Amino acid sequence: LMKSDVHKDNNRMEYLRGKLQSQNGGIYVEIHDNQYSHMLSSFASADCLVVFPKEQTLMAKDSKVQIKLLPWSAL
């Protein structure tokens, strides 16, 4: 589930760096602020990538999303 709303202004698929958190009996993903390709610190602290489909412009808070776990993820 998304921890907060995320918007985009383009028509392409994106993979957003995120951090999984357990909250209120569910698993939430928080999207890192720095998504630019040169921001490696947000990649190093991420444990998943969130798939943001090209036809979508909003991933709303509490909505289900598809994630790809990164190899160093604890899950």
CHARMM internal coordinates of N, CA and C (Angstrom, degrees):
IC EDIT
DIST 1 N 1 CA 1.4521
DIST 1 CA 1 C 1.5285
ANGL 1 N 1 CA 1 C 109.35
DIST 1 C 2 N 1.3041
ANGL 1 CA 1 C 2 N 115.61
DIHE 1 N 1 CA 1 C 2 N 144.66
DIST 2 N 2 CA 1.4682
ANGL 1 C 2 N 2 CA 120.43
DIHE 1 CA 1 C 2 N 2 CA 178.04
DIST 2 CA 2 C 1.5232
ANGL 2 N 2 CA 2 C 110.16
DIHE 1 C 2 N 2 CA 2 C -76.14
DIST 2 C 3 N 1.3153
ANGL 2 CA 2 C 3 N 116.31
DIHE 2 N 2 CA 2 C 3 N 136.83
DIST 3 N 3 CA 1.4607
ANGL 2 C 3 N 3 CA 120.80
DIHE 2 CA 2 C 3 N 3 CA 178.11
DIST 3 CA 3 C 1.5299
ANGL 3 N 3 CA 3 C 111.45
DIHE 2 C 3 N 3 CA 3 C -79.26
DIST 3 C 4 N 1.3335
ANGL 3 CA 3 C 4 N 117.65
DIHE 3 N 3 CA 3 C 4 N -27.53
DIST 4 N 4 CA 1.4653
ANGL 3 C 4 N 4 CA 121.83
DIHE 3 CA 3 C 4 N 4 CA 178.26
DIST 4 CA 4 C 1.5221
ANGL 4 N 4 CA 4 C 108.94
DIHE 3 C 4 N 4 CA 4 C -152.44
DIST 4 C 5 N 1.3370
ANGL 4 CA 4 C 5 N 116.25
DIHE 4 N 4 CA 4 C 5 N 168.34
DIST 5 N 5 CA 1.4620
ANGL 4 C 5 N 5 CA 121.42
DIHE 4 CA 4 C 5 N 5 CA 177.26
DIST 5 CA 5 C 1.5242
ANGL 5 N 5 CA 5 C 110.91
DIHE 4 C 5 N 5 CA 5 C -66.97
DIST 5 C 6 N 1.3274
ANGL 5 CA 5 C 6 N 115.68
DIHE 5 N 5 CA 5 C 6 N 143.99
DIST 6 N 6 CA 1.4667
ANGL 5 C 6 N 6 CA 121.74
DIHE 5 CA 5 C 6 N 6 CA 173.75
DIST 6 CA 6 C 1.5240
ANGL 6 N 6 CA 6 C 107.52
DIHE 5 C 6 N 6 CA 6 C -133.65
DIST 6 C 7 N 1.3213
ANGL 6 CA 6 C 7 N 116.66
DIHE 6 N 6 CA 6 C 7 N 130.86
DIST 7 N 7 CA 1.4609
ANGL 6 C 7 N 7 CA 123.36
DIHE 6 CA 6 C 7 N 7 CA -179.35
DIST 7 CA 7 C 1.5256
ANGL 7 N 7 CA 7 C 110.38
DIHE 6 C 7 N 7 CA 7 C -115.66
DIST 7 C 8 N 1.3234
ANGL 7 CA 7 C 8 N 115.29
DIHE 7 N 7 CA 7 C 8 N 156.06
DIST 8 N 8 CA 1.4597
ANGL 7 C 8 N 8 CA 120.71
DIHE 7 CA 7 C 8 N 8 CA 169.78
DIST 8 CA 8 C 1.5180
ANGL 8 N 8 CA 8 C 108.57
DIHE 7 C 8 N 8 CA 8 C -143.87
DIST 8 C 9 N 1.3315
ANGL 8 CA 8 C 9 N 115.75
DIHE 8 N 8 CA 8 C 9 N 155.41
DIST 9 N 9 CA 1.4603
ANGL 8 C 9 N 9 CA 121.86
DIHE 8 CA 8 C 9 N 9 CA -175.17
DIST 9 CA 9 C 1.5232
ANGL 9 N 9 CA 9 C 113.45
DIHE 8 C 9 N 9 CA 9 C -111.95
DIST 9 C 10 N 1.3278
ANGL 9 CA 9 C 10 N 117.32
DIHE 9 N 9 CA 9 C 10 N 13.23
DIST 10 N 10 CA 1.4614
ANGL 9 C 10 N 10 CA 118.42
DIHE 9 CA 9 C 10 N 10 CA -177.70
DIST 10 CA 10 C 1.5197
ANGL 10 N 10 CA 10 C 110.50
DIHE 9 C 10 N 10 CA 10 C -122.13
DIST 10 C 11 N 1.3085
ANGL 10 CA 10 C 11 N 116.21
DIHE 10 N 10 CA 10 C 11 N 174.12
DIST 11 N 11 CA 1.4516
ANGL 10 C 11 N 11 CA 122.40
DIHE 10 CA 10 C 11 N 11 CA -178.13
DIST 11 CA 11 C 1.5339
ANGL 11 N 11 CA 11 C 109.90
DIHE 10 C 11 N 11 CA 11 C -115.08
DIST 11 C 12 N 1.3238
ANGL 11 CA 11 C 12 N 116.08
DIHE 11 N 11 CA 11 C 12 N 54.91
DIST 12 N 12 CA 1.4646
ANGL 11 C 12 N 12 CA 120.21
DIHE 11 CA 11 C 12 N 12 CA 177.77
DIST 12 CA 12 C 1.5285
ANGL 12 N 12 CA 12 C 109.62
DIHE 11 C 12 N 12 CA 12 C -138.98
DIST 12 C 13 N 1.3137
ANGL 12 CA 12 C 13 N 115.56
DIHE 12 N 12 CA 12 C 13 N 155.30
DIST 13 N 13 CA 1.4580
ANGL 12 C 13 N 13 CA 120.16
DIHE 12 CA 12 C 13 N 13 CA 176.87
DIST 13 CA 13 C 1.5273
ANGL 13 N 13 CA 13 C 108.55
DIHE 12 C 13 N 13 CA 13 C -71.99
DIST 13 C 14 N 1.3206
ANGL 13 CA 13 C 14 N 116.12
DIHE 13 N 13 CA 13 C 14 N 139.64
DIST 14 N 14 CA 1.4562
ANGL 13 C 14 N 14 CA 120.72
DIHE 13 CA 13 C 14 N 14 CA 177.84
DIST 14 CA 14 C 1.5209
ANGL 14 N 14 CA 14 C 109.59
DIHE 13 C 14 N 14 CA 14 C -132.04
DIST 14 C 15 N 1.3031
ANGL 14 CA 14 C 15 N 114.99
DIHE 14 N 14 CA 14 C 15 N 153.24
DIST 15 N 15 CA 1.4608
ANGL 14 C 15 N 15 CA 122.78
DIHE 14 CA 14 C 15 N 15 CA 172.61
DIST 15 CA 15 C 1.5191
ANGL 15 N 15 CA 15 C 106.41
DIHE 14 C 15 N 15 CA 15 C -116.37
DIST 15 C 16 N 1.3163
ANGL 15 CA 15 C 16 N 116.68
DIHE 15 N 15 CA 15 C 16 N 114.39
DIST 16 N 16 CA 1.4592
ANGL 15 C 16 N 16 CA 121.72
DIHE 15 CA 15 C 16 N 16 CA -177.22
DIST 16 CA 16 C 1.5212
ANGL 16 N 16 CA 16 C 110.21
DIHE 15 C 16 N 16 CA 16 C -99.28
DIST 16 C 17 N 1.3172
ANGL 16 CA 16 C 17 N 116.12
DIHE 16 N 16 CA 16 C 17 N 137.83
DIST 17 N 17 CA 1.4610
ANGL 16 C 17 N 17 CA 121.03
DIHE 16 CA 16 C 17 N 17 CA 178.10
DIST 17 CA 17 C 1.5195
ANGL 17 N 17 CA 17 C 109.69
DIHE 16 C 17 N 17 CA 17 C -75.61
DIST 17 C 18 N 1.3195
ANGL 17 CA 17 C 18 N 115.47
DIHE 17 N 17 CA 17 C 18 N 132.24
DIST 18 N 18 CA 1.4580
ANGL 17 C 18 N 18 CA 119.79
DIHE 17 CA 17 C 18 N 18 CA -177.20
DIST 18 CA 18 C 1.5110
ANGL 18 N 18 CA 18 C 113.51
DIHE 17 C 18 N 18 CA 18 C -140.79
DIST 18 C 19 N 1.3080
ANGL 18 CA 18 C 19 N 114.32
DIHE 18 N 18 CA 18 C 19 N 169.19
DIST 19 N 19 CA 1.4618
ANGL 18 C 19 N 19 CA 123.07
DIHE 18 CA 18 C 19 N 19 CA 179.55
DIST 19 CA 19 C 1.5212
ANGL 19 N 19 CA 19 C 107.81
DIHE 18 C 19 N 19 CA 19 C -127.22
DIST 19 C 20 N 1.3226
ANGL 19 CA 19 C 20 N 117.30
DIHE 19 N 19 CA 19 C 20 N 125.32
DIST 20 N 20 CA 1.4565
ANGL 19 C 20 N 20 CA 122.32
DIHE 19 CA 19 C 20 N 20 CA 179.38
DIST 20 CA 20 C 1.5175
ANGL 20 N 20 CA 20 C 110.36
DIHE 19 C 20 N 20 CA 20 C -80.83
DIST 20 C 21 N 1.3432
ANGL 20 CA 20 C 21 N 115.48
DIHE 20 N 20 CA 20 C 21 N 141.91
DIST 21 N 21 CA 1.4588
ANGL 20 C 21 N 21 CA 121.69
DIHE 20 CA 20 C 21 N 21 CA 179.90
DIST 21 CA 21 C 1.5172
ANGL 21 N 21 CA 21 C 108.95
DIHE 20 C 21 N 21 CA 21 C -141.17
DIST 21 C 22 N 1.3199
ANGL 21 CA 21 C 22 N 115.67
DIHE 21 N 21 CA 21 C 22 N 142.01
DIST 22 N 22 CA 1.4553
ANGL 21 C 22 N 22 CA 121.25
DIHE 21 CA 21 C 22 N 22 CA 173.97
DIST 22 CA 22 C 1.5225
ANGL 22 N 22 CA 22 C 107.82
DIHE 21 C 22 N 22 CA 22 C -91.29
DIST 22 C 23 N 1.3398
ANGL 22 CA 22 C 23 N 116.20
DIHE 22 N 22 CA 22 C 23 N 127.13
DIST 23 N 23 CA 1.4586
ANGL 22 C 23 N 23 CA 119.75
DIHE 22 CA 22 C 23 N 23 CA -176.72
DIST 23 CA 23 C 1.5294
ANGL 23 N 23 CA 23 C 109.13
DIHE 22 C 23 N 23 CA 23 C -152.90
DIST 23 C 24 N 1.3143
ANGL 23 CA 23 C 24 N 117.03
DIHE 23 N 23 CA 23 C 24 N 129.94
DIST 24 N 24 CA 1.4746
ANGL 23 C 24 N 24 CA 122.63
DIHE 23 CA 23 C 24 N 24 CA 176.56
DIST 24 CA 24 C 1.5245
ANGL 24 N 24 CA 24 C 112.62
DIHE 23 C 24 N 24 CA 24 C 52.27
DIST 24 C 25 N 1.3112
ANGL 24 CA 24 C 25 N 117.63
DIHE 24 N 24 CA 24 C 25 N 39.63
DIST 25 N 25 CA 1.4561
ANGL 24 C 25 N 25 CA 121.75
DIHE 24 CA 24 C 25 N 25 CA 178.52
DIST 25 CA 25 C 1.5128
ANGL 25 N 25 CA 25 C 115.25
DIHE 24 C 25 N 25 CA 25 C 77.60
DIST 25 C 26 N 1.3299
ANGL 25 CA 25 C 26 N 118.10
DIHE 25 N 25 CA 25 C 26 N 6.31
DIST 26 N 26 CA 1.4618
ANGL 25 C 26 N 26 CA 121.43
DIHE 25 CA 25 C 26 N 26 CA 178.99
DIST 26 CA 26 C 1.5115
ANGL 26 N 26 CA 26 C 111.11
DIHE 25 C 26 N 26 CA 26 C -127.18
DIST 26 C 27 N 1.3168
ANGL 26 CA 26 C 27 N 116.03
DIHE 26 N 26 CA 26 C 27 N 169.60
DIST 27 N 27 CA 1.4552
ANGL 26 C 27 N 27 CA 122.20
DIHE 26 CA 26 C 27 N 27 CA 176.11
DIST 27 CA 27 C 1.5222
ANGL 27 N 27 CA 27 C 107.69
DIHE 26 C 27 N 27 CA 27 C -104.93
DIST 27 C 28 N 1.3166
ANGL 27 CA 27 C 28 N 115.75
DIHE 27 N 27 CA 27 C 28 N 122.27
DIST 28 N 28 CA 1.4641
ANGL 27 C 28 N 28 CA 122.21
DIHE 27 CA 27 C 28 N 28 CA -179.78
DIST 28 CA 28 C 1.5165
ANGL 28 N 28 CA 28 C 109.36
DIHE 27 C 28 N 28 CA 28 C -114.47
DIST 28 C 29 N 1.3170
ANGL 28 CA 28 C 29 N 115.57
DIHE 28 N 28 CA 28 C 29 N 152.46
DIST 29 N 29 CA 1.4592
ANGL 28 C 29 N 29 CA 120.32
DIHE 28 CA 28 C 29 N 29 CA 175.46
DIST 29 CA 29 C 1.5260
ANGL 29 N 29 CA 29 C 107.99
DIHE 28 C 29 N 29 CA 29 C -116.88
DIST 29 C 30 N 1.3203
ANGL 29 CA 29 C 30 N 114.15
DIHE 29 N 29 CA 29 C 30 N 129.53
DIST 30 N 30 CA 1.4626
ANGL 29 C 30 N 30 CA 120.83
DIHE 29 CA 29 C 30 N 30 CA 176.00
DIST 30 CA 30 C 1.5209
ANGL 30 N 30 CA 30 C 107.71
DIHE 29 C 30 N 30 CA 30 C -105.22
DIST 30 C 31 N 1.3174
ANGL 30 CA 30 C 31 N 116.48
DIHE 30 N 30 CA 30 C 31 N 126.81
DIST 31 N 31 CA 1.4578
ANGL 30 C 31 N 31 CA 122.00
DIHE 30 CA 30 C 31 N 31 CA -178.75
DIST 31 CA 31 C 1.5193
ANGL 31 N 31 CA 31 C 109.08
DIHE 30 C 31 N 31 CA 31 C -83.10
DIST 31 C 32 N 1.3371
ANGL 31 CA 31 C 32 N 116.48
DIHE 31 N 31 CA 31 C 32 N 131.86
DIST 32 N 32 CA 1.4680
ANGL 31 C 32 N 32 CA 121.18
DIHE 31 CA 31 C 32 N 32 CA 176.83
DIST 32 CA 32 C 1.5290
ANGL 32 N 32 CA 32 C 110.19
DIHE 31 C 32 N 32 CA 32 C -67.01
DIST 32 C 33 N 1.3184
ANGL 32 CA 32 C 33 N 116.01
DIHE 32 N 32 CA 32 C 33 N 146.96
DIST 33 N 33 CA 1.4599
ANGL 32 C 33 N 33 CA 121.26
DIHE 32 CA 32 C 33 N 33 CA 179.69
DIST 33 CA 33 C 1.5228
ANGL 33 N 33 CA 33 C 112.61
DIHE 32 C 33 N 33 CA 33 C -66.94
DIST 33 C 34 N 1.3062
ANGL 33 CA 33 C 34 N 117.84
DIHE 33 N 33 CA 33 C 34 N -42.37
DIST 34 N 34 CA 1.4674
ANGL 33 C 34 N 34 CA 122.44
DIHE 33 CA 33 C 34 N 34 CA -173.02
DIST 34 CA 34 C 1.5234
ANGL 34 N 34 CA 34 C 110.68
DIHE 33 C 34 N 34 CA 34 C -92.71
DIST 34 C 35 N 1.3304
ANGL 34 CA 34 C 35 N 116.46
DIHE 34 N 34 CA 34 C 35 N 95.16
DIST 35 N 35 CA 1.4612
ANGL 34 C 35 N 35 CA 122.04
DIHE 34 CA 34 C 35 N 35 CA -177.79
DIST 35 CA 35 C 1.5238
ANGL 35 N 35 CA 35 C 113.10
DIHE 34 C 35 N 35 CA 35 C -99.37
DIST 35 C 36 N 1.3171
ANGL 35 CA 35 C 36 N 118.41
DIHE 35 N 35 CA 35 C 36 N -0.67
DIST 36 N 36 CA 1.4665
ANGL 35 C 36 N 36 CA 121.17
DIHE 35 CA 35 C 36 N 36 CA -179.53
DIST 36 CA 36 C 1.5264
ANGL 36 N 36 CA 36 C 110.59
DIHE 35 C 36 N 36 CA 36 C -64.26
DIST 36 C 37 N 1.3126
ANGL 36 CA 36 C 37 N 116.97
DIHE 36 N 36 CA 36 C 37 N 146.60
DIST 37 N 37 CA 1.4658
ANGL 36 C 37 N 37 CA 121.59
DIHE 36 CA 36 C 37 N 37 CA -174.67
DIST 37 CA 37 C 1.5240
ANGL 37 N 37 CA 37 C 113.21
DIHE 36 C 37 N 37 CA 37 C -61.18
DIST 37 C 38 N 1.3200
ANGL 37 CA 37 C 38 N 118.54
DIHE 37 N 37 CA 37 C 38 N -26.94
DIST 38 N 38 CA 1.4660
ANGL 37 C 38 N 38 CA 120.45
DIHE 37 CA 37 C 38 N 38 CA -179.55
DIST 38 CA 38 C 1.5302
ANGL 38 N 38 CA 38 C 112.81
DIHE 37 C 38 N 38 CA 38 C -84.61
DIST 38 C 39 N 1.3211
ANGL 38 CA 38 C 39 N 118.67
DIHE 38 N 38 CA 38 C 39 N -2.23
DIST 39 N 39 CA 1.4695
ANGL 38 C 39 N 39 CA 122.47
DIHE 38 CA 38 C 39 N 39 CA -178.80
DIST 39 CA 39 C 1.5239
ANGL 39 N 39 CA 39 C 109.46
DIHE 38 C 39 N 39 CA 39 C -92.37
DIST 39 C 40 N 1.2972
ANGL 39 CA 39 C 40 N 116.41
DIHE 39 N 39 CA 39 C 40 N 81.22
DIST 40 N 40 CA 1.4624
ANGL 39 C 40 N 40 CA 120.71
DIHE 39 CA 39 C 40 N 40 CA -175.72
DIST 40 CA 40 C 1.5218
ANGL 40 N 40 CA 40 C 113.32
DIHE 39 C 40 N 40 CA 40 C -73.92
DIST 40 C 41 N 1.3272
ANGL 40 CA 40 C 41 N 118.17
DIHE 40 N 40 CA 40 C 41 N -21.57
DIST 41 N 41 CA 1.4659
ANGL 40 C 41 N 41 CA 119.33
DIHE 40 CA 40 C 41 N 41 CA 179.82
DIST 41 CA 41 C 1.5203
ANGL 41 N 41 CA 41 C 111.10
DIHE 40 C 41 N 41 CA 41 C -64.37
DIST 41 C 42 N 1.3376
ANGL 41 CA 41 C 42 N 118.07
DIHE 41 N 41 CA 41 C 42 N -35.67
DIST 42 N 42 CA 1.4642
ANGL 41 C 42 N 42 CA 119.26
DIHE 41 CA 41 C 42 N 42 CA 178.58
DIST 42 CA 42 C 1.5291
ANGL 42 N 42 CA 42 C 110.49
DIHE 41 C 42 N 42 CA 42 C -71.02
DIST 42 C 43 N 1.3056
ANGL 42 CA 42 C 43 N 118.22
DIHE 42 N 42 CA 42 C 43 N -30.36
DIST 43 N 43 CA 1.4677
ANGL 42 C 43 N 43 CA 121.16
DIHE 42 CA 42 C 43 N 43 CA 176.27
DIST 43 CA 43 C 1.5216
ANGL 43 N 43 CA 43 C 110.52
DIHE 42 C 43 N 43 CA 43 C -71.35
DIST 43 C 44 N 1.3256
ANGL 43 CA 43 C 44 N 116.79
DIHE 43 N 43 CA 43 C 44 N -41.33
DIST 44 N 44 CA 1.4605
ANGL 43 C 44 N 44 CA 121.12
DIHE 43 CA 43 C 44 N 44 CA -178.17
DIST 44 CA 44 C 1.5280
ANGL 44 N 44 CA 44 C 111.68
DIHE 43 C 44 N 44 CA 44 C -65.48
DIST 44 C 45 N 1.3254
ANGL 44 CA 44 C 45 N 117.86
DIHE 44 N 44 CA 44 C 45 N -32.71
DIST 45 N 45 CA 1.4667
ANGL 44 C 45 N 45 CA 120.28
DIHE 44 CA 44 C 45 N 45 CA -178.97
DIST 45 CA 45 C 1.5300
ANGL 45 N 45 CA 45 C 112.72
DIHE 44 C 45 N 45 CA 45 C -91.97
DIST 45 C 46 N 1.3219
ANGL 45 CA 45 C 46 N 117.89
DIHE 45 N 45 CA 45 C 46 N -4.83
DIST 46 N 46 CA 1.4707
ANGL 45 C 46 N 46 CA 121.32
DIHE 45 CA 45 C 46 N 46 CA 178.73
DIST 46 CA 46 C 1.5236
ANGL 46 N 46 CA 46 C 110.21
DIHE 45 C 46 N 46 CA 46 C -79.40
DIST 46 C 47 N 1.3271
ANGL 46 CA 46 C 47 N 116.15
DIHE 46 N 46 CA 46 C 47 N 151.29
DIST 47 N 47 CA 1.4588
ANGL 46 C 47 N 47 CA 119.55
DIHE 46 CA 46 C 47 N 47 CA 172.65
DIST 47 CA 47 C 1.5318
ANGL 47 N 47 CA 47 C 111.96
DIHE 46 C 47 N 47 CA 47 C -120.56
DIST 47 C 48 N 1.3533
ANGL 47 CA 47 C 48 N 115.94
DIHE 47 N 47 CA 47 C 48 N 1.95
DIST 48 N 48 CA 1.4581
ANGL 47 C 48 N 48 CA 119.43
DIHE 47 CA 47 C 48 N 48 CA 176.92
DIST 48 CA 48 C 1.5223
ANGL 48 N 48 CA 48 C 110.20
DIHE 47 C 48 N 48 CA 48 C -156.01
DIST 48 C 49 N 1.3226
ANGL 48 CA 48 C 49 N 114.63
DIHE 48 N 48 CA 48 C 49 N 163.12
DIST 49 N 49 CA 1.4582
ANGL 48 C 49 N 49 CA 122.45
DIHE 48 CA 48 C 49 N 49 CA 170.49
DIST 49 CA 49 C 1.5218
ANGL 49 N 49 CA 49 C 106.88
DIHE 48 C 49 N 49 CA 49 C -114.45
DIST 49 C 50 N 1.3209
ANGL 49 CA 49 C 50 N 116.75
DIHE 49 N 49 CA 49 C 50 N 133.38
DIST 50 N 50 CA 1.4587
ANGL 49 C 50 N 50 CA 122.33
DIHE 49 CA 49 C 50 N 50 CA 179.18
DIST 50 CA 50 C 1.5248
ANGL 50 N 50 CA 50 C 108.05
DIHE 49 C 50 N 50 CA 50 C -99.62
DIST 50 C 51 N 1.3147
ANGL 50 CA 50 C 51 N 116.52
DIHE 50 N 50 CA 50 C 51 N 127.19
DIST 51 N 51 CA 1.4603
ANGL 50 C 51 N 51 CA 121.87
DIHE 50 CA 50 C 51 N 51 CA 179.89
DIST 51 CA 51 C 1.5257
ANGL 51 N 51 CA 51 C 108.46
DIHE 50 C 51 N 51 CA 51 C -80.91
DIST 51 C 52 N 1.3349
ANGL 51 CA 51 C 52 N 115.67
DIHE 51 N 51 CA 51 C 52 N 120.76
DIST 52 N 52 CA 1.4639
ANGL 51 C 52 N 52 CA 122.28
DIHE 51 CA 51 C 52 N 52 CA 178.39
DIST 52 CA 52 C 1.5303
ANGL 52 N 52 CA 52 C 106.20
DIHE 51 C 52 N 52 CA 52 C -111.72
DIST 52 C 53 N 1.3514
ANGL 52 CA 52 C 53 N 118.08
DIHE 52 N 52 CA 52 C 53 N 98.31
DIST 53 N 53 CA 1.4591
ANGL 52 C 53 N 53 CA 121.51
DIHE 52 CA 52 C 53 N 53 CA -174.39
DIST 53 CA 53 C 1.5268
ANGL 53 N 53 CA 53 C 113.24
DIHE 52 C 53 N 53 CA 53 C -58.09
DIST 53 C 54 N 1.3238
ANGL 53 CA 53 C 54 N 116.21
DIHE 53 N 53 CA 53 C 54 N 150.61
DIST 54 N 54 CA 1.4662
ANGL 53 C 54 N 54 CA 120.36
DIHE 53 CA 53 C 54 N 54 CA -175.23
DIST 54 CA 54 C 1.5150
ANGL 54 N 54 CA 54 C 113.00
DIHE 53 C 54 N 54 CA 54 C -66.07
DIST 54 C 55 N 1.3287
ANGL 54 CA 54 C 55 N 118.46
DIHE 54 N 54 CA 54 C 55 N -30.10
DIST 55 N 55 CA 1.4648
ANGL 54 C 55 N 55 CA 120.58
DIHE 54 CA 54 C 55 N 55 CA -178.23
DIST 55 CA 55 C 1.5336
ANGL 55 N 55 CA 55 C 113.41
DIHE 54 C 55 N 55 CA 55 C -81.72
DIST 55 C 56 N 1.3040
ANGL 55 CA 55 C 56 N 116.96
DIHE 55 N 55 CA 55 C 56 N -3.74
DIST 56 N 56 CA 1.4580
ANGL 55 C 56 N 56 CA 122.25
DIHE 55 CA 55 C 56 N 56 CA -178.39
DIST 56 CA 56 C 1.5195
ANGL 56 N 56 CA 56 C 110.84
DIHE 55 C 56 N 56 CA 56 C -102.80
DIST 56 C 57 N 1.3287
ANGL 56 CA 56 C 57 N 117.82
DIHE 56 N 56 CA 56 C 57 N 143.56
DIST 57 N 57 CA 1.4655
ANGL 56 C 57 N 57 CA 121.60
DIHE 56 CA 56 C 57 N 57 CA 174.85
DIST 57 CA 57 C 1.5168
ANGL 57 N 57 CA 57 C 112.02
DIHE 56 C 57 N 57 CA 57 C -116.67
DIST 57 C 58 N 1.3505
ANGL 57 CA 57 C 58 N 117.03
DIHE 57 N 57 CA 57 C 58 N -8.10
DIST 58 N 58 CA 1.4615
ANGL 57 C 58 N 58 CA 121.86
DIHE 57 CA 57 C 58 N 58 CA -179.34
DIST 58 CA 58 C 1.5143
ANGL 58 N 58 CA 58 C 109.77
DIHE 57 C 58 N 58 CA 58 C -141.32
DIST 58 C 59 N 1.3175
ANGL 58 CA 58 C 59 N 115.31
DIHE 58 N 58 CA 58 C 59 N 133.41
DIST 59 N 59 CA 1.4585
ANGL 58 C 59 N 59 CA 121.92
DIHE 58 CA 58 C 59 N 59 CA 166.24
DIST 59 CA 59 C 1.5244
ANGL 59 N 59 CA 59 C 104.42
DIHE 58 C 59 N 59 CA 59 C -114.10
DIST 59 C 60 N 1.3196
ANGL 59 CA 59 C 60 N 115.99
DIHE 59 N 59 CA 59 C 60 N 109.20
DIST 60 N 60 CA 1.4573
ANGL 59 C 60 N 60 CA 121.83
DIHE 59 CA 59 C 60 N 60 CA -172.09
DIST 60 CA 60 C 1.5280
ANGL 60 N 60 CA 60 C 112.15
DIHE 59 C 60 N 60 CA 60 C -81.21
DIST 60 C 61 N 1.3151
ANGL 60 CA 60 C 61 N 114.99
DIHE 60 N 60 CA 60 C 61 N 151.41
DIST 61 N 61 CA 1.4675
ANGL 60 C 61 N 61 CA 122.31
DIHE 60 CA 60 C 61 N 61 CA 175.52
DIST 61 CA 61 C 1.5260
ANGL 61 N 61 CA 61 C 108.66
DIHE 60 C 61 N 61 CA 61 C -52.78
DIST 61 C 62 N 1.3240
ANGL 61 CA 61 C 62 N 115.99
DIHE 61 N 61 CA 61 C 62 N 138.29
DIST 62 N 62 CA 1.4679
ANGL 61 C 62 N 62 CA 125.32
DIHE 61 CA 61 C 62 N 62 CA 179.09
DIST 62 CA 62 C 1.5257
ANGL 62 N 62 CA 62 C 114.03
DIHE 61 C 62 N 62 CA 62 C 71.10
DIST 62 C 63 N 1.3404
ANGL 62 CA 62 C 63 N 118.71
DIHE 62 N 62 CA 62 C 63 N 5.41
DIST 63 N 63 CA 1.4665
ANGL 62 C 63 N 63 CA 120.04
DIHE 62 CA 62 C 63 N 63 CA 176.64
DIST 63 CA 63 C 1.5229
ANGL 63 N 63 CA 63 C 109.74
DIHE 62 C 63 N 63 CA 63 C -83.43
DIST 63 C 64 N 1.3314
ANGL 63 CA 63 C 64 N 115.95
DIHE 63 N 63 CA 63 C 64 N 151.16
DIST 64 N 64 CA 1.4586
ANGL 63 C 64 N 64 CA 121.37
DIHE 63 CA 63 C 64 N 64 CA 176.48
DIST 64 CA 64 C 1.5184
ANGL 64 N 64 CA 64 C 109.14
DIHE 63 C 64 N 64 CA 64 C -76.65
DIST 64 C 65 N 1.3277
ANGL 64 CA 64 C 65 N 115.63
DIHE 64 N 64 CA 64 C 65 N 140.23
DIST 65 N 65 CA 1.4569
ANGL 64 C 65 N 65 CA 120.96
DIHE 64 CA 64 C 65 N 65 CA 179.02
DIST 65 CA 65 C 1.5178
ANGL 65 N 65 CA 65 C 109.83
DIHE 64 C 65 N 65 CA 65 C -134.85
DIST 65 C 66 N 1.3126
ANGL 65 CA 65 C 66 N 115.38
DIHE 65 N 65 CA 65 C 66 N 158.16
DIST 66 N 66 CA 1.4604
ANGL 65 C 66 N 66 CA 121.45
DIHE 65 CA 65 C 66 N 66 CA 176.09
DIST 66 CA 66 C 1.5189
ANGL 66 N 66 CA 66 C 108.19
DIHE 65 C 66 N 66 CA 66 C -88.93
DIST 66 C 67 N 1.3394
ANGL 66 CA 66 C 67 N 116.69
DIHE 66 N 66 CA 66 C 67 N 132.87
DIST 67 N 67 CA 1.4593
ANGL 66 C 67 N 67 CA 120.71
DIHE 66 CA 66 C 67 N 67 CA 177.91
DIST 67 CA 67 C 1.5150
ANGL 67 N 67 CA 67 C 110.10
DIHE 66 C 67 N 67 CA 67 C -124.69
DIST 67 C 68 N 1.3168
ANGL 67 CA 67 C 68 N 115.20
DIHE 67 N 67 CA 67 C 68 N 157.99
DIST 68 N 68 CA 1.4638
ANGL 67 C 68 N 68 CA 123.80
DIHE 67 CA 67 C 68 N 68 CA 172.03
DIST 68 CA 68 C 1.5232
ANGL 68 N 68 CA 68 C 106.07
DIHE 67 C 68 N 68 CA 68 C -119.92
DIST 68 C 69 N 1.3235
ANGL 68 CA 68 C 69 N 117.20
DIHE 68 N 68 CA 68 C 69 N 115.77
DIST 69 N 69 CA 1.4634
ANGL 68 C 69 N 69 CA 119.93
DIHE 68 CA 68 C 69 N 69 CA 178.84
DIST 69 CA 69 C 1.5180
ANGL 69 N 69 CA 69 C 109.85
DIHE 68 C 69 N 69 CA 69 C -69.95
DIST 69 C 70 N 1.3089
ANGL 69 CA 69 C 70 N 116.37
DIHE 69 N 69 CA 69 C 70 N 139.24
DIST 70 N 70 CA 1.4597
ANGL 69 C 70 N 70 CA 121.77
DIHE 69 CA 69 C 70 N 70 CA 175.92
DIST 70 CA 70 C 1.5250
ANGL 70 N 70 CA 70 C 108.87
DIHE 69 C 70 N 70 CA 70 C -84.93
DIST 70 C 71 N 1.3237
ANGL 70 CA 70 C 71 N 118.83
DIHE 70 N 70 CA 70 C 71 N 151.81
DIST 71 N 71 CA 1.4615
ANGL 70 C 71 N 71 CA 122.13
DIHE 70 CA 70 C 71 N 71 CA -173.94
DIST 71 CA 71 C 1.5262
ANGL 71 N 71 CA 71 C 114.36
DIHE 70 C 71 N 71 CA 71 C -54.95
DIST 71 C 72 N 1.3128
ANGL 71 CA 71 C 72 N 117.91
DIHE 71 N 71 CA 71 C 72 N -29.41
DIST 72 N 72 CA 1.4565
ANGL 71 C 72 N 72 CA 120.74
DIHE 71 CA 71 C 72 N 72 CA -178.01
DIST 72 CA 72 C 1.5332
ANGL 72 N 72 CA 72 C 112.72
DIHE 71 C 72 N 72 CA 72 C -91.02
DIST 72 C 73 N 1.3207
ANGL 72 CA 72 C 73 N 117.27
DIHE 72 N 72 CA 72 C 73 N 8.03
DIST 73 N 73 CA 1.4570
ANGL 72 C 73 N 73 CA 121.48
DIHE 72 CA 72 C 73 N 73 CA 179.25
DIST 73 CA 73 C 1.5327
ANGL 73 N 73 CA 73 C 110.65
DIHE 72 C 73 N 73 CA 73 C -65.53
DIST 73 C 74 N 1.3179
ANGL 73 CA 73 C 74 N 116.62
DIHE 73 N 73 CA 73 C 74 N 145.33
DIST 74 N 74 CA 1.4715
ANGL 73 C 74 N 74 CA 121.64
DIHE 73 CA 73 C 74 N 74 CA 179.10
DIST 74 CA 74 C 1.5266
ANGL 74 N 74 CA 74 C 111.91
DIHE 73 C 74 N 74 CA 74 C -78.78
DIST 74 C 75 N 1.3311
ANGL 74 CA 74 C 75 N 118.52
DIHE 74 N 74 CA 74 C 75 N -13.22
DIST 75 N 75 CA 1.4737
ANGL 74 C 75 N 75 CA 120.97
DIHE 74 CA 74 C 75 N 75 CA -177.98
DIST 75 CA 75 C 1.5058
ANGL 75 N 75 CA 75 C 111.70
DIHE 74 C 75 N 75 CA 75 C -86.27
END
COOR INIT
IC SEED 1 N 1 CA 1 C
IC BUILD
